[in-house]
Amino acid sequence: MGLVEDLKRLWTMPFTTTDEALTAFRTTYADPVSVNGVDVSVTELVERATAMQRAFAGLELEVIEHVESGEHLVLVFWQRGRHVGVLETALGMIEPTGRRIEVRVIDVLSINDGRISQIQVVPDNLAMLMQLRAVRLADVR
């Protein structure tokens, strides 16, 4: 299985146990991994993935663009799902809405010794919050 398929599986398919998830994530990610300049442990990555899987049913990633260059991999993808669980955001907790989301995400991954060591991630969180009706644009006239 290739790295892109591994990533899709790690972030969308729940694991039976935390130990199983940690083992799988450690084969793909360095521990810690730098995410937008902040060191994040594999344990925290598993917690983030589990939280996303709880918040969204039918979670899927559809790769739009995939570019490899030396030790870098750039992915542009759609993240889709139906909001069925509590979602923690920078604005606070959002209770389940039942709404579907479609969010464009860009990941620039640095690979060292066969594992992802650094991630620059740019998600369109505003679009997701608008789709969940957690925010809306003001009518400015």
Secondary structure per residue as TSV (DSSP state, phi and psi in degrees):
chain	resnum	aa	ss	phi	psi
A	1	M	-	360.0	138.1
A	2	G	-	-82.0	169.0
A	3	L	H	-59.4	-42.5
A	4	V	H	-62.1	-44.6
A	5	E	H	-65.6	-37.7
A	6	D	H	-60.0	-45.0
A	7	L	H	-62.9	-44.2
A	8	K	H	-59.1	-43.5
A	9	R	H	-65.8	-45.6
A	10	L	H	-59.6	-39.6
A	11	W	H	-92.1	-13.7
A	12	T	H	-115.3	-21.9
A	13	M	S	-109.4	116.8
A	14	P	-	-61.8	145.5
A	15	F	-	-94.3	157.0
A	16	T	S	-68.6	-41.7
A	17	T	S	-132.6	160.2
A	18	T	H	-63.8	-40.3
A	19	D	H	-60.2	-41.2
A	20	E	H	-62.1	-43.2
A	21	A	H	-64.8	-45.7
A	22	L	H	-59.8	-43.2
A	23	T	H	-61.3	-45.5
A	24	A	H	-64.6	-45.0
A	25	F	H	-65.3	-37.2
A	26	R	H	-68.4	-21.5
A	27	T	H	-77.6	-19.0
A	28	T	H	-106.1	-33.2
A	29	Y	E	-116.6	144.7
A	30	A	E	-68.3	159.5
A	31	D	E	-129.9	104.6
A	32	P	E	-84.0	168.5
A	33	V	E	-115.8	141.6
A	34	S	E	-84.7	121.7
A	35	V	E	-116.7	111.1
A	36	N	T	50.7	39.4
A	37	G	T	87.5	1.3
A	38	V	E	-115.0	128.1
A	39	D	E	-68.4	128.5
A	40	V	E	-127.0	129.4
A	41	S	-	-73.8	158.8
A	42	V	H	-62.0	-34.8
A	43	T	H	-59.0	-42.9
A	44	E	H	-68.1	-36.4
A	45	L	H	-60.5	-43.8
A	46	V	H	-61.8	-41.8
A	47	E	H	-62.2	-40.3
A	48	R	H	-65.1	-44.0
A	49	A	H	-64.0	-43.5
A	50	T	H	-62.6	-40.4
A	51	A	H	-63.6	-41.1
A	52	M	H	-64.6	-42.0
A	53	Q	H	-66.9	-31.4
A	54	R	H	-74.2	-35.9
A	55	A	H	-76.6	-28.9
A	56	F	E	-128.1	123.3
A	57	A	E	-83.6	149.8
A	58	G	E	62.5	30.8
A	59	L	E	-61.5	128.9
A	60	E	E	-143.6	154.2
A	61	L	E	-121.7	124.1
A	62	E	E	-114.5	114.1
A	63	V	E	-72.9	127.1
A	64	I	E	-95.0	-42.2
A	65	E	E	-141.1	141.7
A	66	H	E	-142.9	113.4
A	67	V	E	-128.3	126.4
A	68	E	E	-113.0	137.7
A	69	S	E	-148.7	102.4
A	70	G	T	60.2	-118.6
A	71	E	T	-96.6	22.9
A	72	H	E	-126.9	145.5
A	73	L	E	-131.8	126.7
A	74	V	E	-111.7	127.2
A	75	L	E	-122.7	132.3
A	76	V	E	-117.5	126.5
A	77	F	E	-148.3	159.2
A	78	W	E	-91.9	134.9
A	79	Q	E	-111.2	122.9
A	80	R	E	-128.4	152.6
A	81	G	E	175.6	175.3
A	82	R	E	-112.3	128.9
A	83	H	E	-74.9	104.6
A	84	V	-	-120.6	-7.2
A	85	G	S	-135.8	170.3
A	86	V	-	-62.9	133.8
A	87	L	E	-116.7	123.1
A	88	E	E	-87.6	126.6
A	89	T	E	-131.5	173.6
A	90	A	T	-62.2	-22.0
A	91	L	T	-90.0	-4.0
A	92	G	E	117.9	-170.2
A	93	M	E	-81.2	137.8
A	94	I	E	-115.6	117.9
A	95	E	-	-68.0	156.1
A	96	P	-	-55.1	136.2
A	97	T	-	-112.9	-19.0
A	98	G	-	78.9	-2.7
A	99	R	-	-79.5	151.4
A	100	R	E	-87.4	145.0
A	101	I	E	-120.2	153.8
A	102	E	E	-143.5	109.7
A	103	V	E	-122.6	130.1
A	104	R	E	-84.2	134.0
A	105	V	E	-131.2	142.0
A	106	I	E	-120.4	125.1
A	107	D	E	-118.0	130.3
A	108	V	E	-112.7	112.9
A	109	L	E	-107.7	133.6
A	110	S	E	-102.6	132.3
A	111	I	E	-114.3	126.4
A	112	N	E	-133.6	134.0
A	113	D	T	52.5	36.3
A	114	G	T	80.2	3.2
A	115	R	E	-129.1	155.0
A	116	I	E	-72.9	122.0
A	117	S	E	-108.4	-20.5
A	118	Q	E	-149.2	141.6
A	119	I	E	-133.8	130.3
A	120	Q	E	-109.5	114.3
A	121	V	E	-118.8	135.5
A	122	V	E	-129.9	94.1
A	123	P	E	-92.6	151.2
A	124	D	-	-89.2	72.5
A	125	N	H	-65.0	-31.1
A	126	L	H	-62.2	-44.0
A	127	A	H	-60.1	-42.6
A	128	M	H	-63.4	-45.4
A	129	L	H	-63.1	-36.1
A	130	M	H	-68.3	-41.0
A	131	Q	H	-63.6	-33.5
A	132	L	T	-84.6	-2.0
A	133	R	T	60.6	30.7
A	134	A	S	-82.6	-23.4
A	135	V	-	-141.0	159.6
A	136	R	-	-148.0	156.4
A	137	L	-	-74.7	139.0
A	138	A	-	-75.5	145.1
A	139	D	-	-82.9	100.6
A	140	V	-	-100.0	118.7
A	141	R	-	-132.3	360.0
